[in-house]
Amino acid sequence: MAYLLHPDINGDKLVFTSEDNLWLCDSDGKNPRLILSNLGTISSPRISPDGTKVAFRSVKGTDTVISEIYVISLQTGDLKRVTYFGTSGTNVVGWESDSTILAVSDEGSPFMRETLPFRIDVNTLAYEELKLGPTSSIIPTKEGTFLVRGLQDLTYWKRYRGGLRGKVYFDRGNHGKYTKFLQLESGIDSPAFMNNRLYFVTDLDGTGNIYSVNLDGKDLKQHTRYMDFFARNLRSDGKLGVFHKGGKIFIFDPVKDKGKELKIKLPLTGMFTERRFVEPSSFLEEYSISHDGKSYGYIVRGKPYVLKGTSGPVSTLSGISTGRSRQLTFAGSSGDVLLVNDETGSDCVYLIGKEKKKILSDVGLIEVLSASPSGKLAVASTNRFEMYLLDLEKGKSTLLDSNNIGMVEDISWHPTEKWIAVSYPEGEAEGGPLSSIVIVDIKSGKKTPVTSKAAVDFSPSFDPSGRYLFYLSERALDPIYDKVVFDMGFPKASKVFVVTLDGGEVSPVWNRIGSSRAKTEAPPLQEISLNGIMNRTMPLPVDSAEIHSIVAVNDAALLLRFPVEGVMKNMGNGPRSDGELLFFDMTTGKAKQILTEISGFRVSGGYNRILVRKKGKFSVHDLDSMTKTYGTKNKGQDDDLSKIDLGRIRCEIVPREEWRQMFLETWRTMKEKYWKEDKINQFWDSVRKKYAPFVEEVNSRFELSDVLKEMQGETGTSHSYERGGELYRSSYHRIGKIGASLEFRGGRYFFKKIYCGDPSNLDERSPILAPGVDIREGDELVSINNVRVGTGMPPGKALENLADSLVEVEVKRSGKSSTYYVKTQKSELNTIYRDWVEGNRSLVRSKFKDAGYIHIPDMMAKGFAEFHRQYIYEWEKPALIVDVRFNGGGHVSHLLLEKLSRKLIGFDIPRRGKYLPYPSYAISGGMVAVTNEFAGSDGDIFSHSFKLMGLGDLIGERTWGGVVGINPRRTLVDGTMITQPEFSFWFTDVGFGVENYGTDPTIEVDNTPTDYLAGRDPQLERAIEIAKGLAKKAIRKPKK
């Protein structure tokens, strides 16, 4: 079986993709043949008007995904790459002529989610941005040009009705004057011009079908009435249409007004379904250490392995050959292994020893698993906020605890195995869930709080003697002044505490020197004195910091501490590797650093060894000797370590088996976590039956991704994503960027615009504005590293594989050549964004000098930083324009609205200097906000809240309309992120009404393609006019 995608037709030729390759057949589906393979993931093929060439998109890359456009000759098979943009959003739209391609790309855009239209000459490789603004599709015809702005595939959010649902503009007569032609309450996708009508796909009836309108945008007709799967990617040669649906290709005849499936049988290569082996370090998920410290457990790409010693044999686990494994832990001193596996279609806990024993099943997603010291008991915690006690000897489980607040995360066993200490959820706060340390009697389930409910308490750890309980708490509330705005925060709130469990024992904080060593030899404390236990907690003399975990060992504790750093520095970079391991000696009361640059550690159940992860590599240490030896030197800390060779793990992948597991995990995770349980339970079982057969038909990871996305889209809810993973295994050479747009004239390239950005920030300044470089707008770009640019050699081609490199750039001005050394960028996105923001601010100032302007690109760390970067000097203006167009969402909108909503009630008046408003940063006049259909998620929430809080008018277009939040906790085995809409959003005025609708502006203003072509911004200009009126009402500063 084959899974067919992305067809296009021209006369008797039909092209499509399958197996990530490009195929050609007759228009009736006969004589299929492979015409191109092994060029990344191929999609969106378009046949040239003369039928001799095919343009298509190829996506490559692993860490960074890049898409480019190629052209292949159907006559000679010659292949030619025609774009060198080096961005992820480039795609083919169609052909304008036999030598000119129309494409969309995020090249030159300040926003990744905005694609702009381009014209590309396949002979000269020259490209030209058409200056029409955000575009998803463009169709030139003799009657005029259609331009579509909106979603590009309705299947990934079925029945979408938000602001980005699709809008068609029409330039009647091709005079450069675009007017709004068509907009429905449902999405509009895949436009095609046939029979003097505009055809397109919409899900107006709930399923994606083909509709059409006449040249006046009226006379809406429905042509297909599919109820099973969406019609997708409709294309046409003007006479016939072609589309795919449910992995099959259909011909659409506008005269007969119906679609017909083509029976296409492909000679597939099987190149992506063969078994293979993967590098274990690239897919390492978890690690653990045995009780004696001589064996090490690893989960690699969902498969469990036990390594004997640092270089001994590798064992797989008996009875675990399919499904995905998690939470591998050694069952105490027994030598058995405990883990979670989903081979049955649900998470189950298995004990693997001489035989495989199922202990727990059908309890949801098992997220935490902790075995007791002896290996006779264990506790499991689930996404349903339940804890189960597992009797590993009897193979039984009982419900130990449940709550309606959150999941129990951290679990520590008392040496007697009578109690566990847990971090117990207590509620929500702005920074995350509150939690307290609770001791649970495993016989009765009775919970005794150890700490109050006023903080985040976590990482409980009983010491080996059973006399002390260590834990961490975010209670060190010594505020630090913010360096940018007048504010305070608590970046170093983590503090280490210890509790005495014997009511008659003196705290080790007071009685530590030389007293506790002897007690290590004694039997563990048999009874915990629970009365008054809250009063027996004391802080340890360790400086407060960002401490992630603590593990108690003999007469000591090990702490994993990280430096306090910005969020953006480590975003998306995997586990941090700048941690330090501290050893707190209870006999001296002092802490010392013993290892640096680590990501994490595990201590053996016998407290004799420690497994350390450092920069992606692992080593094992004798705990006692390490704490005495290490920390006495800063260099050569690896000299005496016993390194563990992970290369001996042979991780075999059988793709289709893995795909079945990935499909099922995606399906059941949605069923478990979707926010509205009754809704998902009504239809989600039928969704599994509907899409499961495709797993046997797809033949590449990309095709599986298509199935998963379409299945996720059945929720009809925002944020149902499937992203990333091992989609593209082809390497890509990044294009160096020089921070400028260029213009092709007469076979040569000239600097059209140099992005100014921010001179004080290298990441936001064009490289050609560096000291000693005199390159100006209008100069000719002659060569790069002595490679002459011009016809057939665009600048991007000369800069291929030269990202973040020093290059020699030759320019010519007034006939005189000059050469400069320029350090290229990996991406121009930040530079272009800063130039765009400052350009908007200049426009505002030129029309009204008393208006401030800020733009917020998202509601995450970058948006939070941008807001404060601009707000600290823009607030002083009598009126403020807040621009959230293209806002990518996040979770900090309320923090920004809190500042914006401050009402001026007074001034702080010095003898000299400026009057300061009270409260600080309060606007003296008023505000107006600008939004558009690309502002979504927390950008939706901000826009609606701006209106609801009465902060001012909202100018622009209806927003995206996706406000059901996510908390991505699980990834699939290849690193794919899957999300489930978990947190719906309710407003006092519209209830749940912003989801799948958006919020309407108080004043609707559309920036049409004609406006972009003329360089106008009617939305911002309208905001400026409103700001003029607001400034007149500003509170005037009093005279002294």
KOLDOTOR-886175 format. One record per residue (C-alpha): residue in one letter; z, y, x. Coordinates in steps of 0.05 Angstrom, whole numbers, plus 5000, padded with zeros to 4 digits. Layout:
AZYX;...
% end
This chain:
M500050005000;A498850725021;Y502051375001;L496651904993;L497652655000;H494053325006;P486953184982;D481153674984;I474053594959;N467153874974;G461253554940;D460952814959;K466552885012;L473952805000;V479352875054;F486752715048;T492652515090;S496451865095;E500751575150;D501052285178;N493652205195;L487252525169;W482452095127;L475552185097;C472251815040;D466851904988;S468652334928;D469251704886;G474551424934;K469950924968;N468750825042;P475351105068;R475751195143;L480651485193;I478052105227;L484152345265;S491052085286;N496652205336;L496652955328;G503453075299;T504153065224;I497653285191;S497553625123;S493554125081;P486453935101;R480954395076;I473454245080;S468954825101;P463855085050;D458054755088;G461854095089;T461454005165;K468654175186;V475754065164;A481454545179;F488454265175;R495654385193;S499153995248;V506754005254;K509953805320;G516553875355;T523353565357;D528854075367;T524154635345;V518854495293;I512354865302;S506054855259;E499055045281;I491955005252;Y486354565280;V479154465261;I475353805268;S467853715263;L465853165214;Q459253095250;T461453035323;G468952915318;D470253505364;L477253785355;K479254515364;R485954855359;V485055535326;T492055835323;Y497255945377;F502656295336;G508355845357;T512055915290;S514055415236;G510855725174;T503455705191;N498955345141;V491755315119;V489955635053;G482355545053;W475755775081;E472956465071;S466356275102;D463655715146;S466756045207;T472956395178;I479456085155;L484656395109;A491756205128;V498956415116;S504156455171;D510956745187;E507757025251;G509657755255;S514457715197;P521657945203;F523757355158;M522556615166;R521956515091;E516357035085;T509256815099;L503657325108;P496157225099;F491457185159;R483957135172;I482156695232;D475356635265;V474455915287;N469256115339;T472756685375;L479856475355;A481057195337;Y486057305281;E487657885235;E493457985188;L490858205120;K496758675106;L497758425035;G505158255039;P508457595022;T503257075003;S503256334988;S495956264970;I489656684968;I482956514935;P476756954945;T471356904892;K465257314872;E469157584813;G475057804856;T480757544899;F486857194872;L493357244910;V499456824893;R506456984913;G511856464900;L513755734908;Q508955264944;D511154594915;L514354554846;T516753844856;Y522454014903;W525954414848;K523254164783;R523454624722;Y524955224765;R525255884727;G527856384778;G524857014807;L520456644858;R517156214805;G510356494821;K506257114808;V498757184810;Y495357844830;F487957964821;D483358434860;R477858484809;G471158624842;N474258574912;H475759314919;G482659234950;K486359404886;Y490958844865;T494258844797;K498958344765;F494657814733;L499357254711;Q506657074710;L509856534667;E517056334657;S515355694695;G512855614765;I505555724786;D502855314843;S496255064873;P491255554844;A483955344842;F477855704814;M473155284771;N468855394710;N470156144712;R477556024701;L483656014744;Y486855324744;F493755184770;V499754714766;T505854904725;D511554524693;L511654944630;D512654304590;G517754024639;T512853634682;G507753904731;N501053914696;I494454284703;Y493454914662;S488455474665;V487256194642;N480956614635;L479157204679;D483657654638;G489657224652;K489756994580;D487756394537;L492755934570;K490555204563;Q493854554583;H489054034612;T493353444633;R499553164599;Y502952734651;M510152554637;D511852114697;F510452504761;F508153214777;A500953374792;R501153684861;N496754074909;L490754194864;R484454374904;S477254494883;D470254594909;G468755014847;K466054434807;L471253884811;G478653894824;V482853404863;F490353304867;H495552784882;K501052504838;G506051954852;G502751794919;K495851714889;I489652164887;F486352404823;I479752744808;F479853284755;D473553464717;P474254144683;V468353984637;K471153324613;D478053634616;K481653034645;G484052714709;K482152034736;E485651634790;L481551434850;K482650724875;I482950824950;K484750244996;L486250445067;P486050035132;L492850295153;T494850285227;G502250125217;M503850585275;F510350845244;T512950205214;E513449785277;R520349625305;R522450065362;F528550265403;V531850945407;E535851295460;P543251185439;S545751865464;S540752215417;F543651895355;L550951795372;E555251905310;E562351645324;Y566551345379;S573350985384;I577650595434;S581149935426;H588749825426;D588749595499;G583750125520;K578749615548;S573549625492;Y569950205461;G566750265392;Y560550675379;I556350825318;V549250965339;R544251135284;G548650785233;K549450145275;P556149915303;Y556949695376;V562949475416;L562549575491;K566849145536;G569349555594;T565450115626;S559449685645;G560549015610;P556648695554;V555149015487;S557048645423;T554248745354;L558948565297;S558547905262;G555647965192;I553648695199;S546048705207;T543749165151;G546249795117;R549550385151;S556250345185;R561450895192;Q568750985209;L569050435261;T576250335283;F579849785320;A584949435275;G590949525320;S592748995371;S589248455332;G582648585366;D579048595299;V574549165278;L574949555214;L569149955188;V565450225127;N558549945112;D553850065053;E549449435056;T551249264983;G548949954959;S555850264960;D561050425013;C565349815028;V570849705079;Y570049075120;L574748735169;I570648395224;G574147855264;K572547125266;E569547245198;K567347835156;K572148025101;K570848545047;I577148955033;L575049544989;S568849724949;D566250144891;V570850744904;G565751274919;L564351544989;I569551305039;E570351885087;V576751715126;L579251035149;S585550925190;A588450255212;S595850135225;P598449995295;S598949245282;G592249195248;K595348895186;L594549505141;A589850095134;V588850705091;A582250965064;S580851655035;T574951794990;N570852374963;R574052244895;F580552514924;E583651814924;M587551434978;Y587650684981;L592550235017;L588949625047;D592548975062;L587948695115;E591348015118;K590947885043;G584348255035;K587048684978;S587249424963;T591549854918;L591050584898;L596250954938;D595051674915;S590152114878;N589752864865;N585053364834;I584753874890;G581553564951;M580552994999;V585952755047;E583052845116;D588052685172;I592252055172;S597551815222;W601551175219;H608951125235;P610250565285;T614150165233;E608250215186;K612850415129;W610051125124;I603851525138;A603452265151;V597452625121;S594553315116;Y594953385040;P590553875001;E594354424965;G589154914940;E583755384962;A584056025003;E578756505028;G578456155096;G578155455067;P582754945034;L590255005042;S593954385063;S600954165080;I603853585120;V606453035074;I609852375091;V607751825043;D611851195032;I606550645031;K610750194986;S612350684931;G607051214944;K612451744941;K610552384977;T615452815015;P613053495039;V614553665111;T611654365109;S611054905056;K604555035019;A603055705050;A598155525105;V593155035133;D597154465165;F593253905197;S592753365251;P599453015240;S601352515294;F607452075299;D609851955370;P610451225395;S618051235386;G617451425313;R622651975323;Y618052575322;L612152815281;F607453315314;Y602453735275;L598254355279;S598654955232;E594955595222;R601455975217;A601356415279;L599957045239;D599957555295;P594057985276;I588958245325;Y585358905314;D577858845304;K573959195359;V568359455315;V571259645247;F578359825226;D580759145206;M585258585229;G584457835234;F587757205258;P582956865307;K588656525344;A592756255287;S593555525309;K600655345330;V603754675352;F609854425315;V614453815320;V619253525269;T625153085284;L625252485238;D632352265253;G636852755216;G642152715270;E637552825329;V637253485365;S630353805366;P626553615430;V624854355436;W632154495453;N634053835485;R627953635523;I629253605598;G630152875620;S632952645553;S627152335516;R624451875571;A629751345559;K628451325485;T621351095497;E624050425516;A628150355451;P625350055387;P621850545340;L626150925291;Q626850475230;E628550985177;I626151705169;S631352185145;L627352555091;N632952995065;G632253695093;I626253505135;M622954175125;N628654505162;R627754055223;T620854315244;M620354735307;P614555065344;L612954815414;P612355335470;V604755305471;D600755945463;S597256005396;A589755905401;E584055535369;I587054835374;H583054285339;S587353665346;I593753375373;V595652655391;A602752465408;V603651985466;N609751755505;D614352355514;A608352815509;A602653075467;L595253175482;L591953795453;L584553955446;R583754705452;F577455135449;P576355865467;V575556345409;E568256505405;G563156795357;V560256365301;M552956505319;K553656265391;N554955535372;M551255505306;G546854895302;N548254675373;G552154035358;P559153885383;R562154435426;S562954245499;D567554805522;G574154485501;E580154385546;L585053805544;L592254015550;F598053555566;F604753795538;D610453445573;M616553385528;T621053265588;T619353935619;G617254335559;K610954555594;A603554475581;K598254385634;Q590654345633;I588053665654;L580653685634;T575554215617;E568754245585;I570153675536;S568153575464;G573453085442;F577852485460;R580951855432;V587451525454;S588350765454;G593450465406;G597550235465;Y597750955492;N595450725560;R588350985562;I584151565537;L576751595521;V573752285534;R567152585512;K564553105560;K557753425555;G555052835516;K557652315566;F563751875561;S569151655610;V575651275605;H582051445641;D588751145654;L593051625614;D599251605658;S595651705724;M590952215696;T596552665671;K599652645740;T593252745780;Y588653185740;G589653915729;T591454015802;K584354195820;N578954595785;K573054265819;G570753545823;Q574353335759;D569152775750;D570352475818;D575151925797;L572951805726;S570551135700;K564051315667;I561650895608;D554450695610;L551550815540;G544650625564;R546449885556;I546349985480;R539749735455;C539150075387;E533449745350;I530250085291;V526249725237;P523450335201;R522550065131;E529449755130;E532250425152;W528250795100;R531050365045;Q538050525067;M536551265074;F533551285004;L539450944973;E544551375010;T540952004988;W540951764916;R548251544913;T550852144951;M547752594898;K550752164843;E557652224875;K557552964891;Y553353324839;W557753844807;K556753644734;E558652904729;D556552794657;K549653094669;I548052684731;N550552044699;Q545852124641;F539452024681;W540651894755;D540251134749;S533351194719;V531351654777;R533051114826;K528650614790;K523051134786;Y522751294860;A525150654895;P518250324894;F515450884937;V519850674995;E515450055000;E509150484998;V510651035048;N508450915119;S511651485158;R518151855161;F514652475135;E512252105073;L519351855061;S521652575065;D516652755012;V519552214966;L526752424980;K525253154965;E521652994901;M527452544879;Q532553084897;G528353574856;E529653174793;T536553504788;G533054144768;T538454504807;S538454954868;H540454724938;S538154004929;Y535453974999;E532953455048;R531653765116;G530853585188;G531452895216;E526452505258;L520352765220;Y516252975279;R516352585344;S510452945378;S512353435432;Y510354165430;H509654685484;R512855335461;I508855985462;G511756555502;K512657195462;I511857895488;G514458305429;A507958625406;S502358535356;L495258565383;E488558755354;F481858415370;R476058895379;G469458765413;G471658125446;R477958435475;Y485358485454;F489059145449;F496459295438;K496859525366;K504459565358;I510159475407;Y516459265371;C521859755392;G527759345368;D534359535400;P534059755474;S541359555483;N540358835462;L535558405502;D534657925444;E532058495401;R527958895451;S520658775466;P519958485537;I514558985552;L519559555543;A523559305603;P524859785661;G518859865706;V513859625654;D509160165630;I505159845574;R503460275513;E500360195445;G492760245452;D492659925522;E487959335532;L491158665548;V486558405603;S489957775629;I496357365631;N497856995696;N490657145716;V487956805654;R483257305621;V484457385546;G478957535497;T473757125459;G476156405456;M482556575493;P487656915448;P494157155480;G498156585450;K493756075484;A494756415551;L502256415538;E502755685518;N508655325552;L510955995580;A516756155533;D522756465568;S518656535632;L516657095679;V509257225672;E504357705704;V501058155652;E494858575669;V493259165624;K487859705625;R488560435604;S482960935610;G479160465654;K484960365703;S488259685710;S495659565722;T499758925731;Y506958815710;Y511858245709;V514558095640;K519957605618;T517457275554;Q521657105493;K522356445457;S521956805391;E520257505368;L523957435302;N529957855320;T525658385354;I521058445295;Y526958455246;R530359025284;D523859415285;W523059315210;V530059545195;E529460165238;G522660315208;N525860305138;R531460755162;S526461245191;L522861255124;V529361395087;R531261955136;S524262275132;K524762325056;F532162475049;K536562585110;D543062515070;A541861795051;G544561215092;Y540860555097;I543159855114;H539659185108;I543358515100;P538857935121;D543457385097;M550657255075;M552456855137;A554857045206;K548557445222;G548757825157;F556157965165;A554758245235;E548758645211;F552658965155;H558159215201;R553259395256;Q549859895209;Y555360065160;I559960375213;Y555460985218;E551360975154;W557461025107;E558361755126;K552261965087;P553362235016;A549161664988;L547860965012;I541960495002;V543859755009;D537659315020;V538458565007;R531058395001;F529457715032;N536957565038;G537556835057;G544356715025;G550856445053;H558056555033;V560657245054;S558057684998;H565057824970;L567458065039;L561858585041;L562658784968;E570058894981;K568359445031;L562759734989;S567259784927;R572360224961;K573360864921;L574561514958;I581261814937;G583062244997;F581762475068;D585562425133;I584763125163;P585863245238;R586463915274;R580063765309;G574563245297;K571862915235;Y575262835168;L576562105155;P576061825085;Y581561435052;P580760855045;S576760785108;Y569160725102;A569260945029;I562761265006;S563461984984;G557561954936;G554461334907;M550260724923;V543760404902;A541659694921;V534659414931;T533158674920;N527158224908;E525157514889;F526457264960;A533857444956;G537556814938;S543856404936;D549456874958;G544057404957;D543457274882;I551057324876;F551257974915;S545758284873;H548858084807;S555858284830;F553258964852;K551259094780;L557358764750;M562159164793;G558759804773;L556959994844;G550160284825;D543060134804;L539459514828;I532159644845;G526559134853;E524858454825;R528757884793;T532257484847;W531256754868;G536456454822;G540155914860;V547755954860;V550355234858;G553555174927;I553554614977;N558054325032;P553553895076;R558353355102;R553752765109;T547252685147;L542652095144;V542151615203;D536652015238;G540252675230;T537052895165;M541253385126;I541753215052;T545353695005;Q548253614936;P549554204888;E557154154886;F559954834866;S557055184806;F557955934797;W560256284734;F560257034719;T564357394666;D558157704635;V552757164638;G556856534650;F552556034688;G546356444673;V544456654744;E542955934764;N535555784754;Y534156484730;G536557004780;T539057684763;D534658234735;P534358914768;T536759514728;I530259844748;E524259384760;V519559584815;D514259124845;N511359194915;T504258954901;P499158724953;T495759394943;D502259744963;Y502759325026;L495459475042;A496860215037;G503260175077;R507560375017;D514460114997;P515460334923;Q522059954918;L525160334976;E521960984955;R525060914885;A531760784916;I531061424958;E529761834895;I535961544862;A539961684926;K538162414921;G541662464854;L547662074878;A548662534937;K549363134891;K555462804859;A558862654926;I566062864934;R566163464980;K570863505039;P576563995027;K577564615069;K583664645113;
% end
